[in-house]
Amino acid sequence: MGSRKRVAERRKTNPAVLGGVIAVVVGGAGFGAYALFAGGPGSGGDTRAAATQQARAKSGPLSAAEVTTAADRFLTAWQQGEVGAASDATDDPEAAAALLTGYAKDARVEDVTLTAGARTGTEVPFSVKGTVAYEEITEPLAYDSRLTVVRRDGDGEPRVAWQPAVVHPDLKDGDKLVTGKTDTPPIRALDRDGDELTTKDYPSLGPVLDGLREKYGKTAGGEAGIELRVVRGEESRRAKAADKTVLEVSEGTPGTVQTTLDPAFQAAAEEQVAKKAKSSVVLMRPSTGEILAAANASRGFNTAFQGSLAPGSTMKVLTASLLIEKGLASIDEKHPCPKYSSYGGWKFQNLDKFEIKGGTFRDSFGASCNTAFISQASELKDDDLTRQAREVFGLSRNDWQIGVPSFDGSVPVQKDAPMAASLIGQGGVRMNPLNMASVSATVKAGEFHQPYLVSPAVDGRKPATASRTMSAGTVTQLRQLMSYTATSGTAAEAMAGVGGDKGAKTGSAEVDGQKKPNGWFTAYRGDLAAAAVVQAAGHGGSTAGPLVASLLKLGD
């Protein structure tokens, strides 16, 4: 891996091209004590000068020249090791200085060369090349990043919008880059057949492999090497993000961890999410809880396991179980589905304001009628849905132990209109594909089996359990409702090519600040259950449905 070196001999003056401007590399090994002085407490400014400056503040869209100049100023100063100048070129000098200083001191990156790419609007991509030096070992470093130029508050001067990802795309607030001997030795993750899982073969598994190392690195029998790693800060830890290896400087000896992933299903899942931006999918086995595949279009965050999104109408599976148990709905009995239904001061409606006159609960479920569920809110207690989620489906308890970080769903106790909205997967309800795959799996199996990626027998951990099961009658009706939806309802088109014993539910959820809705689809077929979410124009049946159906078909 790393090459042995003599005491570092610094490069002299090597030119680097930055956005068409020639800059000079100065003293590549570490940052110098450079600072900019302009104004300040002793500069003689007064209130009138400040007012004049504010009146003259620049405004309006940034010009191409302003973006290029601001970007080159920052990149040139960073490359030359001038922390003060580089930090002053951002809109948050203090935060920038801390991370840029650590880039040389903690990450031990020397001889940095930064090359700007073609500007797009206010965004400038750039490449980073350097050398990581640890004691007498060196290893070349190369990666790509990007920056955005904005107008600084107050005077409107162009500055680089500071965020940790400017320094490295895997950094978030509070994270830092560190080179040294790791606390957690590397691991070699295996699929269920004993073959190695790599990001080369399965591109979206990066966060999963990081999570496996974080959990099992110390116990899997490996030996640590020297690495440049992203060390997560408090905020990232709260989000259950694992440390990440950026560069292996000297090779360690990996331990071995076997997972439940099926290579054929995982390859198919990877292929499907590659076709749809902002998509995630999970496939599991209802009878055991084994996770067979998990994939995300986004490589940086494991939405499949850790996403926290409103699940829309797929939540109606859980709500239907509650209504049936309480005698508020029965599959072939008459059930209201008006155009509108009001509760708690909010007026709810169906898609395109449709209504079903004289229909049954089967009809309402199959057509995904919102008002059929909202109309029953007055008959429920504020905590009924929360208790159903926790006690029957094992959700919203924060106690799943699947082998890597996961979010176990959230169904908070709400009242008035938000409580009603929760019944149709809005309000404060949050789920991810793993959660919704588990919901379908619970229906198919008749009881909750906590999903898992690594067998509990590996480390003796105790899987989460549900405190009760649904009655046989409720389970039968739920299966019939999902089967009807898969053959004659909103999921019929997506599930048309899926044979055998099957059931499904579609969903869509509008998200504030997001132009396109999140389309959801959850289904089972035989001893397979899956769920997917896709951010795209359309509805869950047409956006997320094909992802799920393609995996279920592989069960033939």
N, C-alpha and C positions, 0 to 999 in steps of 0.2 A: 504494500500500500504506500505509505509515506516513504520518501527518500531521505537518506541521511544527508546532513548539510554541515558545512563548516560554520563558524560564527557568521551570522548574516552580513553579507556585504551589500549595502544599499545601492539601488540603481541611482544613477545621476539624473540626467534630465532627458526623459523620453517623452516625445510628443504624443498626445492622444486626441483623436477627433471627437469633438463634442458638439453635435448639432451644427456642423459646418465650421466651427471655430477651433483653432489649434490651441490646446492647453498644454502646459508642461507638468509632468509628474515630478514632484519634489519630495525627496526623502521618504520613500514608500513605506518604511518600517515604522508604523505608528504615527500618531497625530502630534503636531507641534502645538506650542502655546501661542496660538494666533488669536487676536481679538480685534473687533471693529469698534471704533469709537466715533460716534456721531451724535452730537448733542449731549443730553444727560443732565444731571443735577447742576453741573457747573457751566452750562453752555449759555446761560443768560436768557433763556426763553421765558416768556411771561404769558399771562392769560390772553392778551391781544394776539400774540404770535400764534398761540394754539388755536384761537378762533379763526385766524386767517388761514392757518394750515388746513383746518377742517373745511373751511369754505372752498379751498382749492383742492380738496380731496378728489382723486381720480375716481371715475365711475364709468359705468357702461361695460359692454362686452370687452373682453381682453383681445387685443390685436395679436396677430401671429408673431410679430416682433417682440411683443411683451412676453408672450409665453416662452418663446425660444430663449430670450435673454435671461429670464428668471430661472429657467431650467438649467441653462449653461452655467450661470453663476453658482447655483447650488452644486451641480455635478463637478465643476472645476475645483471648488473649494474642498469638497469631500475627497476627491481624488488626491489633492495636494496635502491632505491631512490637516487642513485648517478648520478645526471644529467650530471655532467662533464664527468664522465667515460663513461656513456651511449652515450653521444653525440660524444665523441672522437672515439667511436667504429663505427661511421658512416662516410660517405664521405662528409657530410655537417654539421659539428658540430654546427654552428650558428643556422641554421634552426631547427635542432633537439633539441637543448637546449631550444629554445623558446616554442616549442610545448610540450615537456616533462615537462617543468616547469609549463605550463598551465594545464597539466593533473592533477596535485595535487592542484594547486592554484585556477584555475577557474572551472575545472570539479569536483573538490573535491573528487577525487578517492583515497581511502586509502587501506592499506593491500593488495597490488597488488601481485598476484601469477601468474607467467608466465611459461607455460609448453610447451616445444618444441615437435613437432611431427616428423615424419620421413622425412628426407631430400629427395628432388627430384632435382638432379642436383645442381644448385646454390640457389634453393629456399627452405626455411624452414617454414612450417606452425607452428603456435603456438596458444595456448588458453590463454585467459586472464580472470582471476577471481579477483574480488576486491569488495570494498564496497563504495557506494556513500553516503557521510555524509553531511547533510545540517542542520545546527543548531542542534536540538535534534532528527532529523529523519535520519534513515539509510535505505538503500536498497541494496541488493546484486546485483552485476553486473557481467555478463559473456558474452563473445563473442569470436569469432575466428578471427585471422588475419594471415598475412604471411609477410616474408621478403625475400629479395634477396641479396646475397653477391657478390660484384664485387671487382676488383682491383682498388685501389685508384690511381688517376693520380699522376704521379711523381715517387713514390717509389714502386708502384705495390702491396702495402700491402693489404690484404683482409679487406674489410670494408662493413658494411651494407649499401646498396644503399638507401639513405634517400628519403623518400616520406611520406607525411602525412598519407597515408593509412596504413602505418606500425602501427601507434598508434591506428587507428580505420579505418576499411575498407570504411566507408562513408566519410572520410575526403579527401578534395582536397586542392591544394595550396591556402593559405590564410584563410582556414576554421579553426575553433577552437571548442573545446568542452566546454560547459558552463552549470553549474547546478544552477538553481534559479527559481524564479517565472517568467513565460513566459509572453511576451507581447501579444501573440495571444492565447486565450483560445482554448482548443481542440474542434473539431467538430465531429459530427456523420453524415457521408455521407450516403445518401440513394439512392437506384436505383429508376427507374421511377415508380415502384410499391410500394415504401415506405419501403422496407426492407433494412437493414443496409449492407453497402459494407465494407468488411474487407479483409485484406491480407491473412487471413486464408482461406477464400473461393475463393478469387481472388488474387493469389500471386503477380501478376505483377502490381497491382494498387498502390503500395507504393508511387511512385513519384506523382501520381495523387492525392492521399489523402493528401500528404504533401502540394501540391499546393493549394488544396481546403482550407486547414487550413490557409495557408499564406494569401489567398485572403479574406476569409470570417470569420476567427476566431474572429475578433474584433466585427463583426456585427451580428453573428449568435445567440447571446444570451447566450453564455457559460461563465464559470468562470474559470480562470487560476489556475493551480496547480503548484507544484514544479517538474521540469523535468531536466534530463540531455539531452541536445540538441546539435546537430551540428549547429553551427551558421555560415552561409555562409560568405565568404570573398568577396572581390570585383570581383575577377575573376569568381567565381561561380555565383555571382549576374548577371554579364554580360551574362552568359550562362542561365540565368533565372532559376537557381536551387533554390529550397525552403529550408528553415531550416527544420531539421529532428529531431524528437524525438527518442532518443536512449533508454531512461529509464524513466518511470513515478515514481517519488519518493513519491509524495503525489498526490492523485487523484483530478483532477479538474472536473468541470461540463461541459460536451460538449454541444455546440449548434448544431443545425440541418441544413444541407444543402442537398437539393434534386437535383439529377442529372438526365440526360436523358438516362443513361445506362440501357440497357435491360438485366435482369439477365440471360435469356436463351442464348442470343447472347454473353454476356460477358463470360459465362462459356465455351461456344464453342470456343471462341477466345483463352482463356487461355489453353484449351486442345490442340489446334492446335500449338501454339507457343512452348508448352512444348515438342513437337515432333521434333522441328527444332531449333538447336542452332543458335543464332544471327538472329532471325526473329522478325518481328513486323507487326502488322495488325491493320487496323481501318475500322469500318463499320459505315455508316451514312445514314440518310434519305434525298434524294435529294430535296424533296418538301419543307422541313423545315430547314435543316441544323443540325438537332439533331444528336448527336453522340451516337450510340447505343452500340458500343463496341470498346475497345482499349486494346491491349495486347502486351507485349514484352517478349521475352525469357530472356533477361537481366533484372535483378531486380534493378540495380542501376541507370539506365538512361532511360528516357522515349523517346526512339527513335521514337515511333509512332507519338508523337506530337512535339518533339524538335530536331529530327535528322536533319542533313544537309548533304545530299548525292546526288551525281549525279544520276538522275532518268533514264538515258539511254533512250531507245526507247519509253517508256511510254510518254515522252515529245512530241512525234510525234502527239499526239492527239491535243495538243495546237498549234503546228506548222502547222498541217493540216488545222486547222480553219483559220489561217493566210493566207495560200496559197490560200484557197478557196475564202476567202473574197477579196483577191487581184486579182483574176482571173488567178492565176498561176497554178491552179490545179482544176480538176473537176472529180468527182467520176468515170465516165465511159468514159472519154476522154483518148486518148493516153498520156502516161507519161514516160519519160526516166528512166530506171533503169539499167545503165551499171555496169560493175564490179568495175570500179574506177571512182572517180570524184575528181578533184583538185580545191582548192580555197585557196587563201592567202598563198600559198607556202606549203600547206599540201596536201597530197594525201590520200583521204578517200576510203575505200572499204567496201563491204558487207561481212556478215558472210560467210566464206568459198568461198569468191569471186564469189558468184552467180550473175547472171544477168537475167533480164526478157526482152526478145526481143518482141517488139510490144505490150507490156502490157498496162493496164490502171492504173490510180491512185489507183483504188480499189485493183488491183493486188499488187501494190507496198506497199500499206499500210498493207494489209493482210499478206504479206511476210516479213514485217518490213525492206524494202529496204532503206538503208542509203543514197545511192547516189541519190535516187529520191528526197530527201530533200536538200542534199548538192548542187545538180545541180541548185537549184533555189536561192542560196545565192546571186549571182550577181544581182538579180532582187530586192533585199531587201535593205532597209536602216538599218544602224547599230542598231537603236533603235526600229525597227518594232516589234521584238519578245518581247522585254521588255514592250512595250506599250500594246501589245495584252494580255500579262500575267496580267498586272495591270488593264487595262480598262474593260476586258471581264471576266477574271477568278478570279479577286480579289486577285491575288498573288503578292508577292514581294513589299508590301507596308508597312509592319510592323504595321498593324493596326487591326489585328484580336483580338477580346476579347472573348475567348471561355469559360472563367471561371477559367482556370489554365494556367501556362506559355506554350507558343507555339512558334514555328518558322513558319513564314508564307510564306516560300519559297523565293528564290532569283533568279532573272533573270536579271543580270546586263547588261548594254549596253556594247557590245564588238565589236571589228572590226577585219577584216581580218579572218584568220583561226579560232580563238576562236569563232567568231560570227557564222561561219558555223557549228562548233562543237556544239554550243548551240542548233541548230535546231534539233539535234538528242540526246539532253539530256546530252551532255558532256560540255566541256569548263567550264565556271564558273557557270552553272546552278546547283542549289542545292534544293532538295525537301525532304519531308518525307512522310510516308503513309497517314497522314492526308491531306496533300496538294494534293496528287495524287487521293485520294478518292474524294476530292472536285472537281477535274477536271472532273472525270467521272460523279459526281453528277450534275455539271453545264451542261454537255452535255445532260444528261437525263432530267433535269428540264427545259432546255432551257435558264436558267439564273442562276447567282451566288447567292447562299444563304450561308452566312458565317456559318461555322460549329460552334456548341456550345455544351458544356457539362453541363452548368448550364443556365437555361432560363434567358435571358436578363431582364425579368420582376422582377427577384429576387432582383436586385440591380439597375435597371434603366439604365444599360449601353446600349450604342447604337452600334449595330452590324455594322461591315464594309459592305459597299455596292460597287458594280461595277458601273462604270460611264456609261456603255452602254451594250447592249446585242447583240448577233449575230443575223444576219438576219434569218428568218425562213428557207430560202433555205440552209444556211450554217449549221444550226442545223440539218436539215433533212439529209444532206450528211454525217455529222459527225456520226450520229446515224447509218446510213447505213454502213459506213466504220467500225465502231466498231462491229456492228452486223455480218458483213462478217468475221471479224477477229475471232469472237467467234465461228462461225460455220464452217468456211473453212480455216482460217488462222492459225497463230502461237499460238493462244489461244484455238483452237478447242478441243484439247485433254483434257485440264483442265476443260473446260466449257461443256463437253459432257453431263454430268448429270444434268446440270442446264437448266430448262425449262423456257418457257415464253419469254417475251420481254427482250432481253439481248444484251450486247455489252461488248467488252473487248479489252485490248491492253497489249502486253508483252514488256519487256525490260531487258537489261543487261548492266552493267557498270563496266568496269575494273577500279580498284582503285590502285594507286601507293602504294607500300609497302604491298599490300594485296594479298595473294596467290590465293584466290578464288574471283570471281566477285560477285557483288551485283545483284541478280536476282529480277526483279520487275514485278508486275502484278496489273493492275487496271481494274475494271469492274463494270457494273451495271446490275441489274435484277429487273424489276418492280420499286418499290419505295425504293430500296436499292442500295447503291453504296459502294464499298470497294476497298482497296489497301493494298498491302503487299510488304515487302522487305525481302529478305533472303540472307545471305552471305553463298554461297555454290557452289560447282562445278555444272555446268549445266547452263541452261538458265531460264529466268523468268517463262516461261510457265510450266516448270517441277518442279521448286523449290518453287516459290511464288504462282503460280497458284492454287494449291490444297488448300492453306489456304483460299484464297478469295472465291473459288468455294464452299467450305464447309459451309461458312457463308451464302452465297447467297441461298444455297439449303434450309436453315432453314426458308426461307421466304414462303415456301409452306403452 
